[in-house]
Amino acid sequence: MSTHLLLVRHGETEWHAENRYAGTSEVALTATGMAQAETLACFLAALPAARRPDALYCSPQQRALHTARPAATALGLRPLVVEDLREVHFGAVEGRTLEEVDPELVARFRADPVRDAFPGSEPPEQAAKRGAAALRAIAEAESGAGPVLVVAHNTLLRLTLCELVGIPLRNYRRVFPRMDNCALTELRVDGENTAIRRFNQPTGGRE
């Protein structure tokens, strides 16, 4: 049986507000990010019962856990932490903006972010495989249940989407320019088969 996953990027953080690469660093949500998390919780709680998440999985990083907390309270769920939902480590650019990085490295990264990933970063192929394996495992564990909320991270989720639906990883930044904070992306996962049902749906109003 297929499983519907509702993927959410965490709320805005202090570094993201400055366009800094957060990666595996622990960075606090801004007041805007906390408000986004509350808005997401209200949006989900207002859904018809059959479309409301029955389970909640989350990255171990604090910005994801803090984003998930209001939804967990509103829905009466306990967040289940999955280590492999953590964000990609960005190596040499962790904590930096692209303006603070060697322009040649940035140009190569923009041309092919997989072949020319930043020095010291987690290989994108590795991140994509662990993300895809994590989502498939969640889908299998929750097969036959209602929708499942998954709170994770921008780059990890974009790479994972490409891996799941067969898009070349080098195109992840072009095909999925960004996942907005606390927007919903819905997948239908049935074993090795994945369909994207919606992408980056705002949660600032009723569906």
C-alpha positions in Angstrom: 0.0 0.0 0.0 1.2 3.5 -0.7 2.0 6.1 1.9 1.6 9.9 1.7 4.5 11.8 3.1 4.2 15.6 3.8 7.7 17.0 3.6 8.4 20.3 5.4 11.6 22.3 5.6 12.1 23.8 9.0 11.4 27.5 9.8 13.7 30.4 9.1 16.9 30.4 11.1 19.3 33.2 12.1 21.8 32.1 9.5 19.3 31.5 6.7 18.1 35.1 7.2 21.7 36.1 6.3 22.0 33.5 3.5 24.6 31.6 5.4 25.0 27.8 4.9 23.8 26.2 8.1 24.4 22.5 7.2 24.9 20.4 10.3 25.6 23.4 12.5 23.0 24.1 15.2 21.4 27.4 14.5 18.3 28.9 16.3 15.1 29.8 14.6 14.3 33.4 14.2 11.1 34.9 15.5 9.8 34.6 11.9 10.8 30.9 11.9 8.9 30.3 15.2 5.9 32.0 13.7 6.1 29.9 10.6 6.1 26.7 12.7 3.0 27.9 14.6 1.3 28.7 11.3 2.2 25.2 9.9 0.6 23.7 13.0 -2.6 25.6 12.6 -2.8 24.7 8.9 -2.3 21.0 9.6 -4.8 21.0 12.5 -7.4 22.6 10.3 -7.2 19.8 7.7 -10.1 17.3 7.4 -9.4 14.4 9.8 -8.7 12.0 6.9 -5.9 14.2 5.6 -4.4 15.2 8.9 -1.0 13.6 9.7 -1.1 10.4 11.8 2.6 10.3 12.5 5.5 12.8 12.7 9.2 12.1 11.9 11.9 14.7 12.3 15.6 15.5 11.7 17.7 15.4 14.9 18.8 19.0 14.5 17.3 21.6 16.8 15.8 23.8 14.1 13.8 20.9 12.8 12.8 19.7 16.2 11.6 23.2 17.2 9.7 23.5 14.0 8.0 20.2 14.6 7.0 20.9 18.2 3.9 23.1 17.6 2.6 20.6 15.0 3.2 17.7 17.4 1.2 19.6 20.1 -1.6 20.5 17.8 -1.9 17.0 16.3 -1.3 15.0 19.5 1.8 13.3 18.0 5.2 12.4 19.3 8.1 13.4 17.0 10.2 10.3 16.0 13.8 11.4 15.3 15.6 9.9 12.3 19.3 10.6 12.2 19.5 10.2 8.4 17.1 13.2 8.0 19.9 15.6 9.1 21.0 18.3 6.7 24.0 17.9 4.4 27.3 19.1 5.9 28.7 21.9 3.6 32.4 21.6 4.4 34.3 24.8 3.6 31.2 27.0 3.3 29.6 25.9 6.6 28.5 29.1 8.4 29.5 31.3 5.4 27.7 33.2 2.7 28.7 32.6 -0.9 30.1 36.1 -1.0 32.7 35.0 1.5 33.8 32.1 -0.6 36.4 31.9 -3.4 34.4 33.0 -6.6 36.0 30.1 -8.6 34.7 27.5 -6.1 31.3 29.1 -6.3 31.2 29.2 -10.1 32.1 25.5 -10.3 29.6 24.6 -7.7 26.8 26.5 -9.5 27.8 24.7 -12.8 27.7 21.2 -11.3 26.9 21.1 -7.5 27.5 17.3 -7.4 30.8 17.0 -9.3 32.1 20.2 -7.7 30.6 20.1 -4.3 32.4 22.4 -1.8 35.6 21.0 -0.3 35.0 18.9 2.8 31.2 18.6 2.3 29.2 15.4 2.4 29.1 13.9 -1.1 25.7 14.8 -2.5 25.3 11.2 -3.8 25.7 9.9 -0.2 23.2 12.5 1.1 20.7 11.6 -1.6 20.9 7.9 -0.8 20.5 8.2 2.9 17.6 10.6 2.5 15.8 8.4 0.1 16.4 5.3 2.3 15.1 7.2 5.3 11.9 8.3 3.5 11.3 4.8 2.1 11.7 3.3 5.5 9.2 5.7 7.0 6.8 5.0 4.2 7.1 1.3 4.8 6.7 1.6 8.6 3.5 3.8 8.1 2.1 1.9 5.2 -1.7 1.8 5.3 -1.9 4.7 7.8 -2.8 8.3 7.2 -0.5 11.0 6.0 3.0 11.3 7.6 4.6 14.6 8.4 8.4 14.7 7.9 10.4 17.8 9.0 13.9 18.1 7.6 16.1 20.4 5.5 16.4 22.2 2.2 19.3 20.6 0.5 18.8 17.1 1.9 15.2 17.1 0.7 15.9 18.4 -2.7 18.6 15.8 -3.3 16.3 13.1 -1.9 13.5 14.1 -4.3 15.8 13.8 -7.2 17.0 10.4 -6.0 13.4 9.2 -5.5 12.0 10.2 -8.9 15.1 9.7 -11.1 16.2 13.2 -11.7 20.0 13.5 -12.2 21.4 14.9 -8.9 23.5 17.6 -10.7 20.2 19.3 -11.6 18.8 19.5 -8.1 19.3 23.2 -7.7 17.8 24.0 -11.1 14.8 21.6 -10.9 14.0 22.5 -7.2 15.5 26.0 -6.7 14.5 26.0 -3.0 12.0 24.5 -0.5 10.4 27.4 1.3 10.4 27.4 5.1 7.4 25.4 6.4 5.8 24.9 3.0 4.4 21.4 2.2 5.6 19.0 -0.4 3.6 15.9 -0.7 4.8 12.5 -2.0 3.1 9.2 -2.6 5.5 6.4 -1.9 4.8 2.8 -2.9 7.9 0.7 -2.5 10.5 1.9 -5.1 7.9 4.1 -6.8 7.5 7.7 -5.9 5.2 10.4 -7.2 5.3 14.1 -6.3 1.7 15.3 -5.8 2.5 18.9 -4.8 5.5 21.0 -4.2 6.1 24.0 -1.9 2.5 24.6 -1.0 2.3 27.7 1.3 0.8 27.0 4.7 -0.2 30.6 5.5 -3.9 30.0 4.8 -6.5 27.2 4.7 -6.1 24.7 1.9 
